[in-house]
Amino acid sequence: MGNLKPIEEQIKNIIDLALLEDTSAGDTTSRILIPGDLDGEASITPKENGILAGGDVARLVFLRVEPSLKVELLIPDGKKLKAGDKVITTSGNLAAILKAERTALNLLGRLSGIATETAKYVVRAKGTPAVITDTRKTAPGMRLLDKYAVRIGGGKNHRFHLGDGIIIKDNHIAALRTQGMSLADIITMARVNAPEGLKIEIEVNTIEDAMEAADAGADIVMLDNMPPELMKRVVEQMPAKVKTEASGSITLDDVRRVAMMGVDTISIGAITHSAKTLDFSLRLETKA
């Protein structure tokens, strides 16, 4: 599994920052209304169907607010949810539960929404060679968790950060064109200077550029905003060792058609930047 300590610390930092923006001045309502020694029980349930992601993150939110709380995760991440399913129960100091409520629900809703949206794309591409991946279009500070939710939904992760791979995009190409460089020149420069083990990917939008990139030694050719029929022609002519990636405003309605063109990867920014938050609520278990 490797050393998980840095990941655990990063998750705690995300939670602490989220709590800080909600509770830095305390919880005035609970402070003036809820007795400090009053205990209670509560449960979290979804208001709609979806796929759970972030259950353990939500559990940690409650424990960061008050370590003495008893918090139980009843459904593991990756499971399908029905509206009303009891996902988490918590008991202990009631003021602490209420203090943690919104942060826990925000994180749980966002991550479950991403997993749910990702799964829709994965289902549409099923039976084709195409793998659904995310992009770096994540919420600032949330990339670790956003990309985790993509994996829970059945997708794969693209680059985590700018140092995680070499992708020569349109602006890189435009800058180097001013220096009189061709696509082949750019790829050669990248190959000479690339750190060992990093693959070279380049963005193109014509069949001519795609084949020039392949001939120059690119490992992956990104077909940016290409019509599906043109993608198919590129795939048919591409050497077997060169992988293809479809990208650019691909929606749920057309992802299957793109997948049928034979591309290896389809990168979807929308699964993180536009996923609808799954709605959850926390309810106290009241007694007469």
Backbone torsions as a table, in degrees:
resi	resn	phi	psi	omega
1	MET	NA	-20.4	-178.3
2	GLY	80.3	-176.2	-179.4
3	ASN	-83.4	109.8	-177.8
4	LEU	-89.3	-3.9	-174.1
5	LYS	-58.3	-47.4	179.7
6	PRO	-60.8	-36.5	179.1
7	ILE	-66.9	-44.0	178.7
8	GLU	-60.5	-40.8	179.5
9	GLU	-66.8	-38.2	179.6
10	GLN	-65.8	-39.6	177.9
11	ILE	-64.0	-42.7	177.4
12	LYS	-61.2	-38.8	179.1
13	ASN	-65.0	-40.5	177.5
14	ILE	-61.8	-45.9	179.9
15	ILE	-62.9	-45.1	-177.5
16	ASP	-63.2	-39.2	178.9
17	LEU	-66.8	-40.9	178.5
18	ALA	-64.5	-40.5	177.7
19	LEU	-66.7	-37.3	-178.1
20	LEU	-61.7	-42.7	-177.8
21	GLU	-70.8	-18.2	179.9
22	ASP	-100.1	-26.2	-170.2
23	THR	-127.4	12.2	-175.8
24	SER	-60.5	-27.9	178.0
25	ALA	-104.6	16.5	-179.4
26	GLY	81.7	-179.0	177.2
27	ASP	-111.3	92.0	-172.8
28	THR	-61.7	-42.5	-177.1
29	THR	-60.8	-50.0	-179.6
30	SER	-67.0	-35.1	-178.2
31	ARG	-62.5	-39.0	-176.1
32	ILE	-90.6	-12.0	-175.3
33	LEU	-117.2	-32.8	-172.3
34	ILE	-100.8	120.5	176.8
35	PRO	-56.8	136.8	-175.6
36	GLY	-63.0	-22.3	-178.4
37	ASP	-102.3	12.1	-178.3
38	LEU	-83.4	125.8	176.3
39	ASP	-98.7	161.1	178.1
40	GLY	-161.6	175.4	177.2
41	GLU	-128.1	146.2	-179.9
42	ALA	-146.9	160.0	177.1
43	SER	-136.6	150.9	178.0
44	ILE	-110.8	130.4	179.7
45	THR	-136.4	150.8	175.3
46	PRO	-82.3	150.4	175.9
47	LYS	-92.9	-4.7	-177.4
48	GLU	-149.8	166.6	179.5
49	ASN	-75.0	153.4	177.5
50	GLY	173.7	-160.7	178.3
51	ILE	-120.4	132.4	-176.9
52	LEU	-79.0	132.4	169.7
53	ALA	-145.7	138.5	178.5
54	GLY	92.4	15.2	179.9
55	GLY	-60.3	-44.3	-179.1
56	ASP	-72.1	-29.0	175.8
57	VAL	-64.6	-45.5	177.8
58	ALA	-61.9	-39.5	177.9
59	ARG	-59.9	-42.2	-179.1
60	LEU	-66.8	-29.9	178.1
61	VAL	-58.6	-48.1	-179.9
62	PHE	-60.9	-40.4	-177.7
63	LEU	-73.5	-27.9	175.2
64	ARG	-68.9	-34.1	177.8
65	VAL	-74.0	-43.9	-178.3
66	GLU	-150.4	102.0	-176.9
67	PRO	-60.0	-20.6	-178.0
68	SER	-80.9	-8.5	178.8
69	LEU	-64.2	145.5	171.5
70	LYS	-95.5	119.0	-176.9
71	VAL	-128.2	126.0	-177.7
72	GLU	-124.5	125.7	175.7
73	LEU	-90.9	117.1	-172.0
74	LEU	-93.1	-21.8	-177.2
75	ILE	-129.7	129.7	-178.5
76	PRO	-77.9	155.8	175.0
77	ASP	-57.7	144.2	179.3
78	GLY	97.3	-12.4	179.7
79	LYS	-83.5	146.4	176.0
80	LYS	-73.1	139.2	179.7
81	LEU	-111.3	146.8	169.1
82	LYS	-112.5	148.2	178.2
83	ALA	-52.8	130.0	178.8
84	GLY	96.5	-11.7	177.1
85	ASP	-60.9	136.0	177.7
86	LYS	-83.0	116.5	-174.0
87	VAL	-97.6	-45.5	-176.6
88	ILE	-137.0	140.0	169.2
89	THR	-120.7	146.1	177.8
90	THR	-143.2	145.6	179.6
91	SER	-145.1	153.5	-179.0
92	GLY	135.8	-149.4	-176.9
93	ASN	-57.2	119.5	-172.7
94	LEU	-67.0	-39.1	179.3
95	ALA	-61.9	-37.2	178.3
96	ALA	-67.5	-40.8	178.0
97	ILE	-59.9	-45.4	-179.1
98	LEU	-68.2	-31.6	178.7
99	LYS	-67.6	-36.4	-177.8
100	ALA	-85.0	-16.3	-168.7
101	GLU	-51.0	-58.3	-171.8
102	ARG	-65.9	-41.7	179.0
103	THR	-62.6	-44.1	179.1
104	ALA	-61.7	-44.1	-178.8
105	LEU	-68.6	-37.4	179.0
106	ASN	-62.1	-47.0	-179.2
107	LEU	-67.5	-43.9	179.9
108	LEU	-62.2	-43.0	-178.5
109	GLY	-67.4	-42.3	-180.0
110	ARG	-64.7	-49.1	-176.3
111	LEU	-66.9	-39.9	178.0
112	SER	-67.5	-33.9	176.8
113	GLY	-65.0	-42.1	177.8
114	ILE	-64.1	-45.2	179.3
115	ALA	-62.0	-41.3	-179.0
116	THR	-65.0	-44.0	179.6
117	GLU	-67.8	-41.6	178.5
118	THR	-59.2	-43.5	-178.2
119	ALA	-60.1	-33.2	179.0
120	LYS	-63.7	-42.8	178.6
121	TYR	-67.9	-40.6	179.8
122	VAL	-61.2	-42.7	178.8
123	VAL	-62.1	-42.5	-179.1
124	ARG	-64.4	-31.8	-178.1
125	ALA	-90.0	-2.6	-176.7
126	LYS	-58.5	138.4	179.6
127	GLY	88.9	-1.2	176.1
128	THR	-112.8	168.4	178.6
129	PRO	-72.2	-13.2	-168.7
130	ALA	-74.5	136.5	173.5
131	VAL	-104.4	134.1	177.8
132	ILE	-86.2	126.6	176.9
133	THR	-125.6	164.1	175.6
134	ASP	-90.4	-170.2	175.5
135	THR	-133.5	-167.2	173.7
136	ARG	-90.9	12.9	179.3
137	LYS	-83.1	68.1	-178.1
138	THR	-112.4	165.4	176.7
139	ALA	-67.8	136.4	179.7
140	PRO	-52.7	129.2	179.6
141	GLY	83.3	-8.3	-174.1
142	MET	-109.9	8.2	-170.1
143	ARG	-58.6	-43.2	-179.3
144	LEU	-56.3	-45.6	-177.6
145	LEU	-77.6	-38.2	177.9
146	ASP	-59.5	-44.6	-178.6
147	LYS	-72.1	-30.9	172.6
148	TYR	-60.5	-44.1	-179.1
149	ALA	-63.5	-35.3	176.3
150	VAL	-60.6	-44.4	179.3
151	ARG	-63.9	-38.6	178.0
152	ILE	-62.3	-34.1	179.1
153	GLY	-79.6	-0.2	177.2
154	GLY	99.4	0.3	177.6
155	GLY	-88.0	177.6	177.5
156	LYS	-116.3	160.3	178.8
157	ASN	-94.2	134.7	170.6
158	HIS	-85.4	-151.6	179.4
159	ARG	-59.2	139.3	172.4
160	PHE	-83.3	-31.7	-177.1
161	HIS	-158.3	174.9	-174.2
162	LEU	-65.6	-21.0	179.2
163	GLY	-90.5	3.1	-170.9
164	ASP	-92.6	0.4	-178.8
165	GLY	174.3	168.0	179.2
166	ILE	-110.5	111.7	174.7
167	ILE	-123.8	111.7	-179.5
168	ILE	-87.7	108.1	-174.3
169	LYS	-102.8	179.9	-172.1
170	ASP	-57.2	-38.4	-179.1
171	ASN	-72.0	-33.6	173.1
172	HIS	-61.6	-45.9	-177.8
173	ILE	-64.3	-43.6	-179.7
174	ALA	-61.2	-41.2	-179.7
175	ALA	-64.0	-42.6	-176.5
176	LEU	-78.6	-23.2	174.6
177	ARG	-62.4	-33.4	178.6
178	THR	-65.3	-17.5	177.3
179	GLN	-94.7	7.1	177.9
180	GLY	80.1	19.2	-176.7
181	MET	-92.4	142.0	174.6
182	SER	-89.6	171.8	175.4
183	LEU	-58.1	-41.6	179.6
184	ALA	-62.8	-40.1	177.6
185	ASP	-62.6	-42.5	-177.9
186	ILE	-63.9	-44.8	-179.6
187	ILE	-65.6	-39.3	177.5
188	THR	-62.1	-43.4	177.4
189	MET	-60.9	-43.2	179.7
190	ALA	-62.3	-41.7	-178.3
191	ARG	-65.0	-40.8	-178.9
192	VAL	-66.4	-38.6	-173.2
193	ASN	-98.2	-6.6	-173.9
194	ALA	-68.8	138.6	171.6
195	PRO	-59.8	147.5	-177.7
196	GLU	-58.9	134.4	175.3
197	GLY	94.8	-13.3	-179.5
198	LEU	-87.9	129.7	177.1
199	LYS	-78.4	155.2	-179.9
200	ILE	-108.8	121.4	178.0
201	GLU	-117.7	143.7	179.9
202	ILE	-136.0	141.7	-178.8
203	GLU	-91.0	130.8	177.3
204	VAL	-136.4	162.7	175.9
205	ASN	-136.2	11.8	173.4
206	THR	-132.9	157.1	-179.9
207	ILE	-67.3	-33.2	179.5
208	GLU	-64.9	-44.4	179.0
209	ASP	-67.0	-35.3	179.2
210	ALA	-61.9	-44.4	-177.8
211	MET	-73.0	-34.7	175.9
212	GLU	-63.0	-41.2	179.7
213	ALA	-64.2	-42.0	179.2
214	ALA	-64.4	-44.2	-179.5
215	ASP	-64.1	-29.5	-177.5
216	ALA	-82.8	-6.2	174.9
217	GLY	105.1	16.4	174.8
218	ALA	-64.0	142.9	177.2
219	ASP	-82.8	-35.6	-178.1
220	ILE	-136.0	135.4	176.6
221	VAL	-113.7	119.0	179.5
222	MET	-90.5	121.8	-179.2
223	LEU	-94.1	98.4	-170.7
224	ASP	-91.1	118.9	176.3
225	ASN	54.3	35.4	177.1
226	MET	-85.6	142.0	170.5
227	PRO	-60.3	143.3	-177.2
228	PRO	-54.0	-38.1	-178.8
229	GLU	-64.3	-34.8	177.5
230	LEU	-71.9	-36.1	174.6
231	MET	-57.5	-43.2	-178.3
232	LYS	-61.4	-40.8	178.8
233	ARG	-64.3	-40.1	178.3
234	VAL	-63.3	-47.9	-178.4
235	VAL	-59.2	-40.9	-178.5
236	GLU	-64.9	-29.8	-177.8
237	GLN	-97.5	-9.7	-174.1
238	MET	-74.5	134.8	174.7
239	PRO	-57.9	147.4	-174.5
240	ALA	-60.0	-30.1	-176.6
241	LYS	-76.6	-13.6	-178.5
242	VAL	-98.1	124.9	-180.0
243	LYS	-88.0	154.2	179.0
244	THR	-120.4	143.8	178.1
245	GLU	-129.6	128.7	174.5
246	ALA	-93.8	137.2	-177.9
247	SER	-152.6	158.1	173.5
248	GLY	109.5	90.1	172.0
249	SER	56.7	37.3	177.6
250	ILE	-83.2	125.1	-175.0
251	THR	-102.7	171.7	177.6
252	LEU	-62.3	-31.6	-178.6
253	ASP	-69.7	-32.4	-175.7
254	ASP	-112.1	2.8	-176.0
255	VAL	-65.1	-34.9	179.9
256	ARG	-65.6	-42.1	179.4
257	ARG	-61.4	-42.5	177.8
258	VAL	-63.9	-43.3	-179.8
259	ALA	-60.9	-33.8	-179.5
260	MET	-69.9	-12.0	-179.7
261	MET	-77.5	-9.4	174.9
262	GLY	96.4	8.8	178.9
263	VAL	-67.1	154.6	-178.7
264	ASP	-80.7	-35.8	-174.4
265	THR	-137.0	144.5	170.5
266	ILE	-125.5	115.5	179.8
267	SER	-95.3	130.9	-173.2
268	ILE	-124.1	108.4	176.4
269	GLY	-69.9	-30.0	-173.9
270	ALA	-63.8	-24.4	-176.8
271	ILE	-68.9	-18.8	174.9
272	THR	-111.2	-39.0	-175.0
273	HIS	-85.5	-14.8	-176.8
274	SER	-132.7	10.9	179.8
275	ALA	-64.8	136.1	177.0
276	LYS	-73.4	130.5	177.2
277	THR	-63.3	133.3	175.4
278	LEU	-78.5	130.7	-171.6
279	ASP	-86.1	122.3	176.5
280	PHE	-120.6	157.4	174.1
281	SER	-136.8	153.7	174.7
282	LEU	-112.0	130.7	-179.6
283	ARG	-127.6	135.1	174.6
284	LEU	-73.1	143.7	175.1
285	GLU	-86.8	90.3	-173.9
286	THR	-80.2	149.3	176.9
287	LYS	-125.8	146.1	179.5
288	ALA	-66.1	NA	NA
